[in-house]
């Protein structure tokens, strides 16, 4: 039986929304294994002097939980 967990992360990029998404997933994958999908919940920008200086995304990232190891007591 597969069980998944969803976490919410925020990522930013000076270049684009797509780059923010890519960086967010790559960074999350450094500490979370089994990522299967991500949903971009929100996009926003930082504006300074009338120009976009940063692209931000809020994502819900889904990953599969590892199956628990069966202990010797459970094998009985």
GINOR-V258908 format. One record per residue. PSI is psi as a letter, one per 30 degrees, with the letter a starting at -180 (NA if undefined). NEAR is the number of other ideal C-beta (glycine too) atoms within 10 Angstrom. D_LAST is the distance of its C-alpha to the last C-alpha in Angstrom with 2 decimals. Layout:
PSI_NEAR_D_LAST / PSI_NEAR_D_LAST
This chain:
k_3_20.62 / k_8_23.32 / k_9_24.34 / l_11_27.72 / k_11_29.56 / k_11_33.35 / l_13_35.42 / k_11_39.18 / l_16_41.30 / k_13_45.05 / l_21_46.79 / l_15_50.46 / k_17_52.87 / f_11_56.59 / e_11_56.85 / l_11_55.27 / e_16_52.56 / e_11_51.02 / e_15_50.93 / e_23_49.33 / e_18_46.57 / e_14_46.04 / e_15_46.02 / e_22_43.63 / e_17_41.04 / e_10_41.48 / e_12_41.10 / e_17_38.03 / f_13_36.41 / f_7_36.87 / f_6_34.25 / k_14_32.29 / l_10_30.57 / g_13_30.01 / k_14_33.26 / f_10_33.97 / l_12_37.08 / k_19_39.57 / k_11_41.94 / j_14_45.24 / e_12_45.70 / k_11_48.98 / k_13_51.70 / l_13_54.38 / l_12_57.02 / k_12_58.75 / k_10_62.53 / k_8_64.99 / h_5_68.71 / g_5_68.28 / k_8_65.93 / k_11_62.19 / f_10_60.74 / k_14_56.99 / k_20_54.71 / k_16_51.55 / k_22_48.59 / k_16_45.79 / k_22_42.75 / j_14_39.41 / k_19_37.00 / k_15_33.79 / l_18_30.85 / k_13_27.32 / k_11_24.46 / k_9_22.02 / k_9_18.51 / k_8_16.18 / k_6_14.22 / k_8_10.47 / l_8_9.46 / e_6_7.24 / e_6_5.96 / f_8_5.46 / f_6_3.80 / NA_5_0.00
